[in-house]
Amino acid sequence: MTPADDEARLRAALAEAHAQDGRHAPAFARMWSTTRRPGSAGRRRLVFTAGLAAAAAVAIWLVTRPAAPPAWQPTGTRWVAPTDFLLDTPDMVTLRTLPTLDTRGLP
């Protein structure tokens, strides 16, 4: 067997599979005509109206819902996270201050 023989067998098998699909598939004209039935326009109108009503209901709910009460803010307190100690380094002084430069040796 050569690769060309394998390719020919594969092409023949795919052609047969496509032919079987074509025999079982409904005709396009029949499928198109079922979408143009007179009853389907009424259903479309009903679905459109229901969607419009749902959108209006959501819009009304968003506009008329009560505002959330303001959060209570305690005064005079300071919140400290439980992991703040991890941010303290052993030499925190050098991180918070500028070093002094010795200007005696400069011209």
Phi, psi and omega in degrees: 000135178251163178300329179293322177296318179297320180293321179295318179295321180294317178297320180294319180294320179292322178297319178295319179296319178294322179295319178296319178298320180295326180288329183268345183283142178288158180290145182297319182298321180292319179293321180293322182290331179289334179280343182259021178293151180297328182288336183288333177294322178294322178293318178298319179296320179295316180295318178298316180295319179295320178295319178295319179295320179295318179295320178295320179296319179294319180297317179296319180296319180294326182281322188263358182290147182289149179288151178292142179294147180294144180289142181283125180249110178290145180256147176078018178241158178229124180270133178239126180292149181295342182253015180298332181296339179288339180276346179280119178263161181298329183246057183294337182297319182290337178278338183260348182236160176269143178288149177269136180259140178275111183265004182293327184270358181274145179287000000 
